[in-house]
Amino acid sequence: MIARPLVVGVIGLGVGARHLAAYASHPECRVAAICDLDSDRAHQAADAHPGTEVYRDAKTMIDRADLDAVSIASFDADHFSQTYAAVVRGRHVFVEKPLCIGVAQMRALQAVAVARPEVVIASNLVLRTAAAFVEMRRLVASGALGQVYAFDGEYLYGRLAKITDGWRGHDVEYSPFVGGAIHLVDLMIDITGERPERVVATGSDICVRETDYPGDDFVAATFTHASGMVGRITANFGSVTRHQHVVRVYGTKGTMISDDAGVRMFTQRDPGGPSRPLEFSPLPADKGALIAPFVDACLGRPSELRGRDHELAVIAACAAADRSRTDEGWFDVEYA
């Protein structure tokens, strides 16, 4: 068991600034190192957290002898190599989504993780901590909705410029599905307790055709499950909406919906009464809400984390959807 405090290094200070703040405020953590390509930003963060050493190279920071854990918030394409290096060195790892990209990277991580069973691996799929989705999970588990036969999840990004003008637009392998809809895939598996078996997916580039972005801005995937449940997940970066996540869980006894009209539940078919509004937030309390459970797991305590196998299962489902989108047709979800 790791002695307190947990010594942490943070890579990437965009979203990673939330990581840094969460560790710095945790009474059982000490941030010893930070790494960012922007030297000015890194040194400003170090000035605000005395005793923190600045690195420009992530691998050099990961190799630092005293680190217990590494928090990774770099570009998506760098997550796998940095996570792999950290696990090899025996560091616990907390990674912004996605943990990795594709089946090959997933299998490589699984292999090195098996050799390091003591290492905690978690991805910041923080949407599952939102009260609305915690309640959905409870209702499904309790049987209140009956048998779930359909799960719909829509990732309405509403921020087209992020893929036409930002770093995503310069990554020729960027996937809106693994980069965005992964949150809804995580919710589908977490809320229903079922892992999909097969998937078919397609995409569209209509919203980005007049830009230099080389990929799709919309992806729709249909997943099938052993129980007969069907999951429909979309990544919609071109939506003319505010940024939001739409989730609908359909059961034989009830339906629960979360969208821009609020969170509500239906318990009668037509002609029935109106839906019952539920006072649950569809947003997490903070983007760093999973860091405290991560620290608990690192210190050997009971934790709300779903575990390495769940994290890799989410990647497997997304990887199969992306393969279907590019190669066309139905594909099995290949779990590690």
Legacy VTK file of the C-alpha trace (Angstrom):
# vtk DataFile Version 3.0
C-alpha trace
ASCII
DATASET POLYDATA
POINTS 336 float
0.000 0.000 0.000
1.230 3.474 -0.890
2.190 5.695 2.010
0.480 9.046 2.241
0.703 11.536 0.684
0.121 10.209 -2.821
2.780 11.851 -5.010
1.247 12.943 -8.316
2.408 14.320 -11.660
0.019 16.071 -14.078
0.484 16.090 -17.865
-1.373 18.807 -19.800
-2.728 21.945 -18.167
-5.788 22.708 -20.275
-8.464 20.449 -18.789
-5.586 19.180 -16.652
-5.729 22.402 -14.649
-8.863 20.890 -13.049
-6.836 17.792 -12.205
-4.096 19.897 -10.683
-6.541 21.848 -8.537
-8.247 18.663 -7.330
-4.993 16.976 -6.295
-3.597 20.158 -4.750
-6.691 20.512 -2.556
-6.752 16.837 -1.534
-5.282 16.361 1.965
-3.671 13.043 1.009
-1.967 14.169 -2.209
1.117 16.135 -3.141
1.617 17.409 -6.684
5.346 17.058 -7.346
5.529 17.561 -11.115
3.652 19.136 -14.006
4.230 18.905 -17.744
2.907 21.076 -20.553
4.068 22.059 -24.034
3.337 25.681 -23.136
6.254 26.651 -20.914
4.665 29.896 -19.716
1.489 28.115 -18.658
3.480 25.419 -16.869
5.600 27.906 -14.935
2.551 29.958 -13.978
0.973 26.805 -12.564
4.195 25.950 -10.736
4.318 29.430 -9.217
0.809 28.862 -7.866
1.847 25.492 -6.403
5.265 25.905 -4.735
7.450 22.829 -4.722
6.164 21.612 -8.084
8.787 20.858 -10.744
8.110 21.721 -14.396
8.751 19.311 -17.281
8.342 19.735 -21.011
8.788 16.044 -21.863
6.081 13.728 -20.490
8.213 10.574 -20.562
10.911 12.245 -18.471
8.315 13.240 -15.910
6.777 9.763 -15.832
10.229 8.266 -15.169
10.660 10.425 -12.080
11.407 7.974 -9.271
9.117 9.344 -6.562
5.835 9.482 -8.503
2.978 7.262 -7.346
0.397 8.431 -9.871
0.171 10.284 -13.176
-2.807 12.336 -14.353
-2.954 12.653 -18.149
-4.803 15.475 -19.913
-2.733 15.768 -23.092
-3.974 15.490 -26.694
-6.030 12.360 -27.420
-3.358 10.874 -29.692
-0.824 10.953 -26.838
-2.944 9.221 -24.213
-1.960 5.667 -25.105
1.820 6.125 -25.160
1.820 8.114 -21.923
-0.550 5.704 -20.175
1.467 2.711 -21.339
4.716 4.260 -20.121
3.167 5.056 -16.751
1.763 1.560 -16.227
5.092 -0.025 -17.181
6.727 2.129 -14.492
4.091 1.036 -11.969
2.351 4.414 -11.773
-1.372 4.619 -11.139
-2.977 6.450 -14.068
-5.939 8.814 -14.369
-6.575 9.732 -18.021
-8.891 12.155 -19.757
-11.074 10.332 -22.279
-10.263 8.451 -24.342
-7.992 6.094 -22.449
-6.629 4.943 -25.813
-7.783 4.626 -29.419
-8.553 1.382 -31.236
-8.352 -2.342 -30.521
-4.572 -2.651 -30.875
-3.893 0.001 -28.229
-6.577 -1.479 -25.978
-4.980 -4.927 -26.159
-1.509 -3.515 -25.508
-2.771 -1.730 -22.393
-4.569 -4.857 -21.233
-1.385 -6.891 -21.593
0.799 -4.496 -19.615
-1.941 -4.022 -16.998
-2.146 -7.776 -16.403
1.567 -7.682 -15.606
0.933 -4.809 -13.183
-2.285 -5.809 -11.370
-1.612 -3.376 -8.532
-1.858 -0.372 -10.881
-5.120 1.583 -10.899
-6.217 2.683 -14.386
-9.123 5.104 -14.676
-10.516 7.357 -17.406
-12.278 10.636 -16.679
-15.705 9.578 -17.938
-17.166 11.915 -15.370
-20.701 12.129 -16.775
-21.598 8.956 -14.887
-21.266 10.900 -11.608
-24.128 13.274 -12.526
-27.107 12.755 -10.242
-29.514 12.114 -13.150
-27.474 9.184 -14.423
-26.788 7.828 -10.957
-30.587 7.730 -10.535
-31.039 6.041 -13.933
-28.592 3.346 -12.878
-30.429 2.850 -9.576
-33.837 2.602 -11.259
-32.588 0.032 -13.778
-30.892 -2.043 -11.067
-34.005 -1.955 -8.874
-36.253 -3.145 -11.709
-38.407 -0.004 -11.493
-38.226 0.437 -15.283
-38.797 -3.235 -15.989
-36.597 -4.881 -18.623
-34.614 -2.278 -20.531
-35.049 -2.824 -24.257
-33.545 0.396 -25.656
-30.937 2.981 -24.676
-30.552 6.210 -26.648
-27.633 8.558 -26.111
-26.931 11.746 -28.061
-23.713 13.728 -27.668
-24.789 17.157 -28.905
-21.532 19.071 -28.950
-22.725 22.323 -30.537
-19.117 23.519 -30.892
-18.199 22.946 -34.527
-15.205 25.302 -34.339
-13.494 22.878 -31.934
-12.968 20.425 -34.796
-12.516 22.935 -37.611
-10.168 25.376 -35.865
-8.779 23.622 -32.773
-6.243 20.829 -32.283
-8.823 18.190 -33.265
-8.846 19.560 -36.795
-5.120 18.891 -37.114
-5.381 15.248 -36.013
-6.189 13.232 -39.160
-7.195 10.262 -37.005
-9.506 12.221 -34.689
-12.797 10.426 -34.131
-15.926 12.297 -32.980
-17.188 8.988 -31.631
-14.288 8.060 -29.371
-13.621 11.744 -28.695
-17.179 12.615 -27.685
-19.819 9.877 -27.825
-17.598 7.726 -25.598
-19.375 9.418 -22.655
-22.694 7.987 -23.843
-21.222 4.543 -24.492
-19.905 4.605 -20.929
-23.373 5.539 -19.657
-25.030 2.810 -21.733
-22.802 0.132 -20.209
-22.825 1.623 -16.716
-26.575 2.287 -16.453
-27.814 -0.942 -18.038
-25.069 -3.245 -16.789
-24.796 -4.750 -20.279
-21.891 -4.789 -22.701
-22.774 -4.664 -26.401
-21.975 -7.593 -28.656
-22.194 -6.109 -32.158
-22.352 -2.676 -33.796
-23.003 -0.975 -37.106
-22.165 2.692 -37.625
-22.133 5.390 -40.263
-21.022 8.995 -40.476
-21.562 12.290 -42.275
-19.348 15.317 -43.015
-22.036 17.755 -44.178
-21.342 20.438 -41.572
-17.584 20.526 -42.242
-17.459 20.212 -46.034
-16.441 23.831 -46.528
-13.580 23.540 -44.009
-10.192 21.812 -43.906
-11.331 19.269 -41.318
-10.844 15.861 -42.986
-13.321 13.700 -41.061
-16.954 13.252 -40.115
-18.784 15.671 -37.846
-21.686 13.269 -37.212
-21.540 9.564 -36.349
-24.453 7.254 -35.513
-23.981 3.755 -34.098
-26.446 0.971 -33.317
-25.349 -1.619 -30.738
-26.965 -4.982 -30.047
-26.792 -6.868 -26.735
-27.277 -10.471 -25.627
-30.529 -9.572 -23.829
-32.038 -8.140 -27.012
-31.546 -4.542 -25.864
-30.620 -2.080 -28.606
-28.385 0.930 -27.984
-28.339 3.922 -30.324
-25.487 6.383 -29.787
-24.686 9.505 -31.815
-21.813 11.981 -31.837
-23.129 15.257 -33.238
-20.446 17.952 -33.384
-22.300 20.137 -35.900
-25.549 20.435 -33.962
-27.067 23.916 -33.800
-27.743 23.503 -30.086
-26.099 24.271 -26.807
-23.670 21.640 -25.591
-25.687 18.859 -23.941
-26.151 15.123 -23.524
-29.500 13.502 -24.281
-30.185 10.139 -22.641
-33.330 8.018 -22.884
-33.745 4.669 -21.146
-36.774 2.658 -22.286
-38.017 -0.190 -20.113
-41.117 -2.381 -20.177
-42.477 -0.603 -17.066
-41.169 2.913 -17.462
-39.066 5.417 -19.383
-36.573 7.946 -18.034
-35.384 10.854 -20.170
-32.782 13.562 -19.673
-32.594 16.351 -22.254
-32.853 20.132 -22.483
-36.450 19.935 -21.244
-35.228 18.439 -17.974
-35.089 15.035 -16.307
-38.379 13.182 -16.160
-39.978 9.775 -15.898
-42.943 8.149 -17.647
-44.744 5.229 -16.000
-47.819 4.933 -18.247
-48.345 4.331 -21.937
-50.721 6.518 -23.926
-53.356 7.495 -22.923
-51.620 8.142 -19.639
-50.841 11.029 -17.394
-47.995 13.491 -17.876
-44.399 12.675 -17.126
-43.106 13.109 -13.593
-40.301 15.692 -13.343
-37.235 14.563 -11.407
-34.990 17.059 -9.655
-31.648 15.559 -10.636
-28.819 17.371 -12.396
-27.607 15.912 -15.701
-24.165 17.465 -15.146
-21.376 16.347 -12.821
-20.567 18.553 -9.860
-17.091 19.141 -11.296
-14.907 17.790 -14.113
-12.591 16.484 -11.411
-15.329 14.559 -9.568
-13.657 11.188 -10.229
-10.275 12.215 -8.832
-11.200 11.643 -5.181
-12.393 8.073 -5.955
-9.186 7.578 -7.958
-7.111 8.618 -4.939
-9.122 6.238 -2.749
-8.368 3.366 -5.123
-4.668 4.260 -5.263
-4.528 4.215 -1.463
-6.187 0.811 -1.319
-9.579 1.988 -0.073
-13.060 1.134 -1.428
-13.774 3.343 -4.420
-16.593 4.342 -6.757
-14.393 3.687 -9.799
-15.723 1.078 -12.230
-12.342 -0.577 -12.711
-9.902 -1.317 -15.503
-12.094 -3.913 -17.254
-14.971 -1.445 -17.563
-12.696 1.276 -18.943
-11.319 -1.092 -21.587
-14.811 -2.360 -22.462
-15.894 1.206 -23.275
-12.882 1.576 -25.586
-13.684 -1.770 -27.228
-17.243 -0.669 -28.037
-16.071 2.673 -29.455
-13.305 1.020 -31.483
-15.793 -1.389 -33.050
-18.115 1.503 -33.941
-15.274 3.399 -35.610
-14.229 0.295 -37.536
-17.793 -0.145 -38.764
-17.943 3.520 -39.788
-14.816 3.253 -41.943
-15.025 -0.353 -43.180
-18.844 -0.574 -43.353
-21.049 -3.357 -42.014
-21.698 -5.075 -38.716
-18.728 -5.852 -36.460
-18.307 -7.787 -33.243
-17.116 -5.824 -30.222
-13.714 -7.342 -29.363
-13.133 -7.178 -25.632
-9.666 -7.515 -24.159
LINES 1 337
336 0 1 2 3 4 5 6 7 8 9 10 11 12 13 14 15 16 17 18 19 20 21 22 23 24 25 26 27 28 29 30 31 32 33 34 35 36 37 38 39 40 41 42 43 44 45 46 47 48 49 50 51 52 53 54 55 56 57 58 59 60 61 62 63 64 65 66 67 68 69 70 71 72 73 74 75 76 77 78 79 80 81 82 83 84 85 86 87 88 89 90 91 92 93 94 95 96 97 98 99 100 101 102 103 104 105 106 107 108 109 110 111 112 113 114 115 116 117 118 119 120 121 122 123 124 125 126 127 128 129 130 131 132 133 134 135 136 137 138 139 140 141 142 143 144 145 146 147 148 149 150 151 152 153 154 155 156 157 158 159 160 161 162 163 164 165 166 167 168 169 170 171 172 173 174 175 176 177 178 179 180 181 182 183 184 185 186 187 188 189 190 191 192 193 194 195 196 197 198 199 200 201 202 203 204 205 206 207 208 209 210 211 212 213 214 215 216 217 218 219 220 221 222 223 224 225 226 227 228 229 230 231 232 233 234 235 236 237 238 239 240 241 242 243 244 245 246 247 248 249 250 251 252 253 254 255 256 257 258 259 260 261 262 263 264 265 266 267 268 269 270 271 272 273 274 275 276 277 278 279 280 281 282 283 284 285 286 287 288 289 290 291 292 293 294 295 296 297 298 299 300 301 302 303 304 305 306 307 308 309 310 311 312 313 314 315 316 317 318 319 320 321 322 323 324 325 326 327 328 329 330 331 332 333 334 335
